[in-house]
């Protein structure tokens, strides 16, 4: 899974197609709890969308611009437009994240 390390790359990646972005931090226990499932999710959803990660602490301006107040936060994009997001309070378990990923592009 691609690790986004610049604001420019973030904008480039989210412009085309369906892209799911996870904002996380290394010190976040909820982020660490769901991290082992990323390879599984990337494989499961590869035909529906791509997945990338952004360390909120490494790109604080981007996090502020996007209103990322809690982590983990997932944002679903389609052709540069935000479709929906999963806030940190609802992204604490594998089941919560999978339910979001299953429904993100249904609406």
Order of alpha helices (4+ residues) and beta strands (2+ residues): beta-alpha-beta-alpha-alpha-beta-alpha-beta-beta-alpha
